[in-house]
Structures are given as C-alpha cells and as structure tokens.
C-alpha cells in the first residue's frame, strides 16, 4: 500500500516543503489548512507536479477544537494507516507577557499545542497497533529560548517540545518514532515585511530534507530532537 503522510498547516513554506519532499518519495498525503483558496491552489499545483500521487485536503481552523476533531474524523474515514504525521500548524503573535492582548495565550495554546495533542491522539493508536509510525512536532528555537516580544509564542513552543519528549517516552516500546525539530529563522510568512535578505534565513526545504533523512533511518534508530539554525546564527 502507498504510504500516507498527514501534514497540518501544509499549504505554505515548511508544511508544503515537507509535503513535496515526501511526495517525491512516493507518499500520498492529507493536508489541512485554514484557507480554502490555499488548499485549492495546492491541489492544482500538486496534481501537476506529482501525477501518480494522491492528495486529499481539508479546511480547518486549528484554533477551534471542533474543527481539529472534524479533521481527525476525516482521516479515520479513509480506513487507511497513517505512516507519518507532521504537526506543523502554528501561529505567531508578537508581544510580551505583561502587555500582549487578552486571549493571545489561549489562542496560541489552542493552535500550537492542543491541536497537535488532539491530532496525535487521533492517529497514534493505529501506529501503536502496527508498531510502526513517525510523528514530527515542528517546534522552534523558541522552544528552548525565551526572548523579548516572544510572549505566549515562546510559552507554547516550550510546551510543544515538552509534549514531544513525553510522547517519545510513551511510544518507545511500540515502535513509533517521535522527532521534534527546532528550526531557527526560516523564510516563512512570520518574516513577511522583513528587510533582511533571503540568504540570511534557512529555507523550508532544509527542514523537509532533515525530516526525510530522519524517516529514512533504520527501525532501530531515531532522531529525538534537531536544533538547526541559519549559518550566521539567530536573527
């Protein structure tokens, strides 16, 4: 059976790069995102690039629990094992704990942590039963560093790394691999409007290539955490 990749937030940058990297290796995929237009454009582009692979899309706002749950039910409807899950959906709001807008912590926690928690719970049972699977949580250097204007984003990315570490311990005996990747400044929408040159950033394909390399290891090896930064360091 053709292996299946699931990517949350998969229409742009890192999520899209991961989707295309795994599709080149023969994976079908299921992708969710907030904007229907982005999903439609992705479907058209994917069909042209990968005519032998299948892509399914689902519109969901991961700030809303009921829409995460609906995506999980959508996945179950395929009656097909999920081989790789990439929890990539994320949201950044600049601010400081003492002055960021009321509700930012709850919004970012819902998108950056709770959606990954619920999506993982929705697919991991099948992986455990098969004693095979690969779960990736896209964290950040903000998962290990606190910085001014990071506020709730840093808090939630720390929490996502904590979830990854707990999940890794839980799934060791079941043959399911868990990798947390902590990218530094990557050329994504979070940097829109920046006057920095593109070569100051890592590329989304750098992250995708690393994750494919992790997946390609033998069953007896796992990369637990990857910290990767631009060559010139943090921005």
N, C-alpha and C positions, 0 to 999 in steps of 0.2 A: 504493500500500500504506500502511496506517496505520503511522505511525512508532512505534518501540518504545523505551521508557525502561527502563533497569535501575538499581535502587537497592539497595545493600547496607545493611542496618540500616534498613529502610524502614517499620517499623510505628509509630514514635513520632516526635514532635517534628520535628526538621529533615527527616529522611527522609520522614516522612509528609506534611509540608507541601510538599516538592518533588514527591512523587508526585501529590498532589491538584492542584498548580498546573499540571503538565504534562498531567494527565488532562483538565483544563478546556480545554486547547488541542487536544484530540483525540488524545493519545497513549494507546496500550496500554502495559502495564507488567509487569515481572517484579520481584518483591521477595523478598529473603531476610531472615531474622532467626533468632534463637536459639530463640524460644519458639513452639511450635506453636499454643498458645492465642491468642497475639497475632496470628499470621498468620490464624487462622480468624476472629477478630473483625474484622480489617482487611478480609478478603474480603467479609464480610457488609455492612460499612459501605460499602465501595467500590461494591458492586453496587447499593446503594440510591441512592448519590449520582451514579454515572456508569453508567447502564444501557446506554449504547451503547458503552462501552469494555470491554476485556478485561484482567483482572488475573490473573497467574499467581504463585503463591507457592511458596517452597522453604525448608524448615527447615535451617539450617546454623549451626554454631558456628565462627566465623571464627578462633578460636584454634587450630583444628585444620586443618592443611594439606589433609588428605584430604577434608574437608568443603567447603573452598573449591574444590578440584578437582572435586568432585561437582557443585557449583553451575555451574561452567563447562561441564561436560558436559551438564547440564540445559539451559543456554542454547543450546548447539550443536544440541540435539535439535529445536529449533523450525525450523531451516533458514531463519532469518529474520534480516535485518540488525539489529544494534543501532545505533540512531541516537544515543542519549545514554546514557552510563554515569556514574553518580554514586557514587563511592567514599565512602560515608558511615559505614560501620561503624566504631565506635570504642569505646574503653574507657578509663576514667579510674580510677586508683588513687592516692590522695594518699600522699605520702611524700617522703623525702629520700634522695639517693643513698647516704649513709653509713648509713642505718638502715632503709630500706624492706625489705620481706620478700624473701628469696631467691626468685628466679624471676619477680619482677614485670617486670623489663626484658624478659625473653624473652616473657612473656605479652602485654605491651603491644605489643612489636615485631611479634608474630605478627598481632594484631588490627589495629593502627593503620597498619602499613606493609606487611608481607608479603602480607596479604590483598588490599590494593589493587594491589600489584605483580602478583600472580598473576591476579587478575580482569581487570586491564587487558591483560595478555599474552593472555588467553583470547579477548578480543573485538577487539583493536586491528587484527589482521590483516585482518579484513573491512572495517573502516573505511578502512584504507590502500588496499585494493584498489578501493574505491568512491570514494576521495578525498573522503570526507565523514564527519563524525562530531564528537561533542563529548564530551570527558571532563572530569569535575569531580572534584577531590580536596577533600574538606571538611577543611581544616586548622584552624587556631586562632590566636588571638593568641599562644598558647604555641609557635607555630612560629617566632616572631621574638623572644620574650622568655623569659628564664629567671626563675623565681620560686620562693621558698621553698615547699616542700611540693609542688612540681611534679614533681620527680624524673624518673622514667622517662617520664612522660607528656610532659613538655617535650622530652625527647630524641627520642621517637618522632614527635612532631608537627613538630619541626625536620626530621627525616628525610623525612617525607611531603612537606613543602614542597620539599625538595631533589629528590625524585623528580619532582615536578610540573615543576620547572624543566628537568630533564634531558629529560623526556618532551616538553615543549613544543619544545625544540630539535630533537629527533629527528623530530617529526611535522610541523614547518613545511612541508617540501616535499610532504607527502602530503595536504594539505587538511583535516587533522584538528585541531580546536581543543582546547586544554588550558587550563583555568581552575582556579586554586587560590583558594578563598575562605577567608578567615581571620576568622571571627566572634569577637567578644568575648563577654561574658556573655550567653548566650541561654537563655531559660526552657526548660531540658531537665531530664532526670532527674538530671543531675550536680549540680543545685542542690536536690534534694529535701531537705526539712527546714530549708532556709534561712528565716530570719525576715525577709528583705528583701521589700519589696513587689514585686508582679509588674511594675509600671511602671518598676522600676529596671533591668529586663532588656530586651534586644531580643526580638522574637517570632520563632518559627521561620518564619512567613510572610514576614518581612523577608528572610531568606536565600533562600527559594524565589522570591520576586519578583525578586531580584537575578539569580539564575541563569537565570530565564526571559528577563530582559532581555538577558543575555549571549548566550543561544541565539538570540535574535531579531535579532541584528546581521546585516549583510550578510556573505557569504562572505569578503569581503576584510578583515574586522576581527575582532580577538579581544581579549577582556579577559584578560590573563595572570594578574593577581592582584587580589583585592579584600580590602581591610582595612576591616572595618566594626565599629564599637563602639556601645555604648549612648550616648545623647546626653550623659549625665552622666559618661561615661568608664568606665574599668575598675573592676571590683569587687575 
